[in-house]
Amino acid sequence: MTMWKSVLGALLCLMGAIWFLQGIDALGGSGMSGHVVWSWIGAAVVLIGAWLLVGNIVRRRLRP
């Protein structure tokens, strides 16, 4: 039932990492490249995704 949280968390981490790299201009080819605001948004999205992933893992281990 909580499998969707793992999938969503992984997708958010991936998407946030791409946005972060575009924001710091390490990954070019987009209108977001070189705009620092996207690095902040990307970092926040990665943190939210990691929170979902870690929370799901902890809940699975604590469940009897």
Secondary structure, DSSP 8 states (H G I E B T S, - for coil): --HHHHHHHHHHHHHHHHHHHHHTTSS-SSTTTT-HHHHHHHHHHHHHHHHHHHHHHHHHHH--
